[in-house]
Amino acid sequence: MATSTAFEWLCGELESSTELDRLASRGTVRIALKQAGLDPNAATADQLSVVLQRVLPGELGNRGIDAADGVCSAIAGRISQIPAETSAHDSPEAVFQRLGG
């Protein structure tokens, strides 16, 4: 199953904002989501916003990233840039709502 658009976006932002490479940024985000009880396949922008505030700064600190709080705050400020989900992660109700107009 593919990961959510929000997950992919956050990993890309983290990679470009820190010294972490692609693999390390994806692993770090996966660990943070797991600690928060979230699934990377269905993570939403709202959920990632909370993870950015409460979980990810600690994970980045564990990986030696300086000013982890600032990095997470900066990324959280751009979270509205996440494209809307239009994938199979929609609930049946959302699909029928779109179809029904």
trRosetta pair geometry for C-beta under 8 A, 3 or more apart (Angstrom, degrees):
i j d omega theta_ij theta_ji phi_ij phi_ji
1 41 5.0 26 119 -132 122 140
2 41 7.0 118 90 -135 39 86
2 87 7.2 -112 79 -164 124 150
3 7 4.3 -95 162 82 115 140
3 8 5.9 139 96 -50 112 86
3 40 4.8 -34 -134 141 108 100
3 41 5.6 -99 -117 -96 47 50
3 43 7.8 -5 -176 27 88 104
4 7 4.5 102 58 2 82 101
4 8 7.1 -148 96 -2 46 85
4 40 6.6 -151 16 164 91 51
4 41 6.1 110 -34 171 83 23
4 42 5.8 114 -59 -119 126 9
4 43 4.8 -158 40 52 144 70
4 44 7.1 -94 174 -72 159 39
4 85 6.6 -38 -158 -104 98 122
4 87 7.5 -165 -128 44 62 143
4 89 6.2 21 -104 -44 97 165
5 8 5.7 -56 -151 38 33 111
5 9 6.2 36 152 -23 66 107
5 82 6.5 127 121 -178 100 94
5 83 5.4 -87 168 69 145 94
5 84 7.9 43 73 102 156 18
5 85 5.6 -170 23 -95 121 72
5 87 7.0 167 -28 -14 103 127
6 9 5.6 -53 -146 35 30 114
6 10 6.3 29 157 -18 64 106
6 43 5.1 -126 84 108 118 89
6 44 5.7 116 -10 -161 163 19
6 45 4.9 -146 -115 -66 127 59
6 47 7.5 99 122 57 155 95
6 48 5.2 -160 163 -17 118 140
6 82 5.1 28 -107 -160 75 146
6 85 7.4 -42 -23 -63 97 107
7 10 6.0 -58 -149 37 28 108
7 11 6.4 28 155 -18 64 107
7 29 6.6 139 -157 138 80 136
7 33 7.5 -9 -112 -62 108 154
7 40 4.5 89 -121 -165 153 84
7 41 7.7 -24 -6 -68 153 19
7 43 4.9 102 -59 51 95 125
7 48 7.5 -166 -80 -82 49 129
8 11 5.8 -56 -149 36 30 111
8 12 6.5 28 154 -17 64 107
9 12 5.9 -60 -154 37 30 110
9 13 6.3 28 152 -18 66 108
9 81 7.3 175 -166 99 136 89
9 82 4.8 -175 54 -113 171 88
9 83 7.4 174 -68 17 134 77
10 13 5.6 -54 -146 37 33 112
10 14 6.1 33 156 -20 66 108
10 29 5.6 134 112 -126 116 142
10 48 5.3 -141 -66 -156 142 140
10 52 7.7 -137 -134 -70 122 108
10 75 7.1 77 -138 171 75 133
11 14 5.8 -56 -146 38 29 111
11 15 6.3 31 155 -21 64 107
11 22 7.4 55 160 -155 111 66
11 25 5.0 122 -160 124 73 107
11 26 4.8 26 -135 -87 135 70
11 29 5.3 -102 -81 6 82 153
12 15 5.7 -54 -147 35 30 112
12 16 6.4 17 159 -9 65 109
12 25 7.9 126 -63 124 16 149
13 16 6.1 -64 -147 43 28 102
13 17 5.9 13 160 -10 67 120
13 75 4.8 115 142 -131 135 110
13 78 6.8 173 -124 81 139 130
14 17 5.9 -65 -135 45 26 104
14 18 5.9 -17 177 18 66 117
14 20 6.2 -18 142 63 95 133
14 25 4.2 155 100 -152 113 115
14 28 6.8 -156 162 77 153 126
14 29 6.4 -167 4 -56 158 112
14 71 7.8 73 -128 156 68 120
14 75 6.9 12 -71 -97 66 155
15 18 7.1 -75 -127 52 16 82
15 20 6.0 -99 -109 91 55 88
15 21 6.8 20 -136 -176 101 22
15 22 5.6 17 -111 -91 144 53
15 25 4.3 -100 -66 -13 80 163
17 71 5.3 134 142 -155 124 101
17 74 6.7 168 -139 88 141 125
17 75 6.2 -106 -9 -65 167 106
18 25 7.1 151 58 -93 117 106
18 60 6.9 -131 -101 -142 154 117
18 65 5.2 -32 -139 -125 127 127
18 71 6.1 41 -68 -147 100 153
19 65 7.1 -171 30 -106 91 84
20 24 4.1 -135 -161 99 95 116
20 25 4.3 128 118 -62 126 81
20 28 6.5 -55 -141 -1 161 142
20 63 6.9 24 -83 141 114 149
20 65 7.3 -34 -35 -77 105 123
21 24 5.1 86 50 17 70 105
21 25 6.9 -140 93 -7 29 92
22 25 6.1 -60 -144 37 24 107
22 26 6.3 20 160 -14 63 110
23 26 6.0 -59 -148 39 27 108
23 27 6.2 24 156 -16 64 111
24 27 5.7 -57 -144 40 29 111
24 28 6.1 32 157 -22 65 108
24 63 7.2 130 178 -154 118 146
25 28 5.7 -53 -145 36 30 112
25 29 6.4 27 157 -15 64 106
26 29 6.0 -56 -147 38 30 108
26 30 6.2 33 153 -21 64 108
27 30 5.6 -54 -146 36 31 114
27 31 6.4 31 156 -19 65 104
28 31 5.9 -53 -149 35 30 110
28 32 6.4 29 153 -17 64 106
28 56 7.5 78 148 -141 102 85
28 59 5.3 139 -166 145 92 125
28 60 6.9 67 -175 -79 142 64
28 63 6.4 -48 -101 -30 129 153
29 32 5.6 -54 -146 38 33 112
29 33 6.2 33 155 -19 66 106
29 40 7.2 95 122 -109 101 118
29 56 7.4 2 -108 -109 63 114
30 33 5.8 -56 -147 38 29 110
30 34 6.3 31 154 -21 64 106
30 40 5.7 -37 -109 -51 78 141
31 34 5.6 -54 -147 35 31 113
31 35 6.5 33 153 -20 64 104
31 59 5.9 150 93 -129 116 137
32 35 5.8 -53 -151 34 31 112
32 36 6.5 20 153 -9 64 109
32 51 5.3 102 144 -175 114 115
32 55 4.4 134 -159 123 92 117
32 56 4.7 20 -129 -82 157 71
32 59 4.9 -98 -72 -10 100 155
33 36 5.7 -64 -149 45 33 106
33 38 4.3 -90 -167 77 87 100
33 39 7.1 164 155 -56 125 1
33 40 5.4 126 78 -66 167 79
33 43 6.0 -75 -126 -80 133 138
33 51 6.3 -15 -87 -117 61 154
34 37 7.6 43 -177 -73 31 24
34 38 7.5 -100 -67 54 23 61
35 55 5.3 159 86 -147 125 132
35 59 7.8 -166 8 -61 146 120
36 47 7.4 140 129 180 141 97
36 50 7.1 133 -147 107 143 106
36 51 5.2 -88 -30 -97 160 97
36 54 7.5 110 -97 84 113 114
36 55 5.3 -100 -54 -34 107 157
38 42 7.7 -138 -177 77 82 83
38 43 5.3 71 157 -97 125 96
38 47 5.5 136 -120 170 148 137
38 51 7.0 -83 24 -66 148 130
39 42 4.7 37 82 33 111 97
39 43 6.6 -158 83 -46 51 76
40 43 5.6 -25 -130 -10 35 121
41 89 7.1 177 146 -95 76 118
42 89 5.2 163 -119 -146 78 123
43 47 5.2 -128 -157 83 76 131
43 48 5.8 81 160 -56 116 95
43 51 8.0 -21 -153 -6 130 147
44 47 4.7 97 54 8 76 102
44 48 7.0 -143 95 -4 40 88
44 85 7.3 -76 -115 -22 81 138
45 48 5.7 -57 -145 40 32 110
45 49 6.4 44 152 -31 64 101
45 79 5.5 135 -168 168 102 103
45 80 7.7 89 179 -97 147 33
45 82 4.5 -178 -91 56 120 149
46 49 5.6 -47 -153 23 31 118
46 50 7.2 28 151 -13 60 100
47 50 6.0 -56 -160 34 37 108
47 51 6.4 34 146 -17 68 107
48 51 5.2 -52 -143 40 40 114
48 52 6.1 47 154 -25 69 102
48 79 6.6 177 96 -136 109 124
48 82 7.8 123 51 -65 144 157
49 52 5.7 -51 -150 32 28 114
49 53 6.8 21 152 -14 60 107
49 76 5.8 94 -140 -141 72 97
49 79 5.4 103 -85 165 93 175
50 53 5.8 -61 -152 38 33 108
50 54 5.9 -13 167 14 70 117
50 55 8.0 46 127 3 71 101
51 54 6.7 -76 -128 53 23 84
51 55 4.9 -44 -154 44 67 116
51 56 5.5 73 146 -29 80 104
52 55 8.0 -9 -35 50 12 75
52 56 5.2 -22 -117 32 39 136
52 57 7.9 72 176 -35 46 83
52 72 4.6 165 -176 -172 81 98
52 73 7.8 146 152 -73 109 29
52 75 5.9 -143 -136 89 135 108
52 76 4.4 165 119 -74 146 103
52 79 7.3 -135 1 -69 158 132
53 57 7.8 -17 -179 -12 20 115
53 72 7.0 163 -81 144 30 126
53 76 6.6 67 -59 -94 81 154
54 57 7.9 -123 148 23 6 101
55 58 6.4 -72 -170 38 39 107
55 59 6.5 28 149 -15 75 112
56 59 5.4 -58 -145 40 41 112
56 60 6.1 39 159 -19 73 104
56 68 7.6 -161 130 174 73 107
56 72 5.2 149 93 -108 114 127
57 60 5.8 -56 -146 38 30 109
57 61 6.3 34 154 -21 64 107
57 68 4.4 127 -153 126 69 108
57 69 4.9 34 -131 -83 137 61
57 71 7.9 151 -108 59 75 91
57 72 4.9 -86 -68 -3 87 150
58 61 5.5 -53 -147 36 32 115
58 62 6.5 37 152 -22 64 102
58 68 7.5 154 -44 123 15 152
59 62 5.6 -49 -151 31 33 115
59 63 6.7 20 152 -9 62 108
60 63 5.7 -65 -152 44 35 105
60 65 4.0 -55 173 51 95 136
60 68 3.7 158 91 -131 119 118
60 71 6.4 -151 177 66 168 137
60 72 7.0 -161 7 -48 146 106
61 64 7.8 65 -176 -58 32 15
61 65 6.6 -84 -75 55 31 81
61 68 4.7 -99 -55 0 77 155
65 68 4.9 95 94 -84 105 91
65 71 6.5 -48 153 7 129 157
67 70 4.1 -23 167 34 105 122
67 71 6.1 118 111 -25 82 88
68 71 5.6 -52 -147 35 35 113
68 72 6.3 30 157 -16 67 107
69 72 5.9 -59 -149 40 29 107
69 73 6.2 30 154 -20 65 108
70 73 5.6 -52 -142 36 31 112
70 74 6.3 32 158 -20 64 105
71 74 5.9 -57 -152 35 28 110
71 75 6.5 23 153 -14 64 107
72 75 5.8 -55 -146 39 33 109
72 76 6.1 36 154 -22 66 107
73 76 5.6 -54 -144 36 30 113
73 77 6.5 37 153 -25 62 103
74 77 5.7 -52 -156 28 31 116
74 78 7.1 14 152 -6 61 106
75 78 6.0 -69 -158 42 37 102
75 79 7.0 66 144 -60 66 84
76 79 5.5 -16 -156 -25 42 120
78 81 5.1 -18 170 7 83 123
79 82 6.0 -13 -178 -14 59 112
85 89 5.8 -59 177 65 138 119
85 90 7.0 168 123 -64 109 81
86 90 7.7 2 -149 -44 32 123
87 90 7.0 165 78 -18 45 85
90 94 4.2 -120 -173 84 103 127
90 95 5.2 124 114 -54 127 84
91 94 4.8 98 53 3 77 100
91 95 7.3 -142 94 -4 43 85
92 95 5.7 -54 -150 35 36 112
92 96 6.3 28 156 -12 69 107
93 96 6.0 -60 -147 42 29 105
93 97 6.1 34 153 -25 65 108
94 97 5.5 -52 -145 33 31 116
94 98 6.6 31 156 -17 63 102
95 98 6.0 -58 -156 35 30 108
95 99 6.4 23 151 -14 65 111
96 99 5.5 -56 -142 42 36 111
96 100 5.8 29 160 -16 69 113
97 100 6.0 -60 -139 42 25 106
98 101 7.9 36 176 -69 28 28
